[in-house]
């Protein structure tokens, strides 16, 4: 059986978090709280200030009661997003750009260590202008989604 790992990163119009690689098993709610929220999101939220709103990708560990309780205790506002609309979450577009950048590397990563290094390097190379271009249209996208009552939008 292969090694199991995932990556987590956060973006805002003011910057981004480091890309974190979670190794040694699946991302459980407890690991998400302890390794991502507590050590990455809480300090980042404090740096952003009162305007910070957390938007995640609605995966199961993010919706666990212990995670929602932790966010409430920390005073972190969670933006509720449509569960089946990854196009409405800018981080999904950043992940796509990251994947395309890594796929375009020559030579291609051949080991997990090379893949991890490539992901970390390419994450840092994505410009803030690109990130902002994905975040800035979100108010209009949300308005359009509401106007279309959650149905197909041109995005």
Secondary structure as UniProt FT lines:
FT   STRAND          6..8
FT   STRAND          11..12
FT   TURN            13..14
FT   STRAND          15..16
FT   STRAND          20..22
FT   HELIX           29..31
FT   HELIX           32..41
FT   HELIX           42..48
FT   TURN            50..51
FT   STRAND          53..54
FT   HELIX           60..63
FT   HELIX           65..74
FT   STRAND          77..78
FT   TURN            83..84
FT   HELIX           86..88
FT   HELIX           90..103
FT   HELIX           112..125
FT   HELIX           128..135
FT   TURN            136..137
FT   HELIX           138..147
FT   TURN            148..150
//
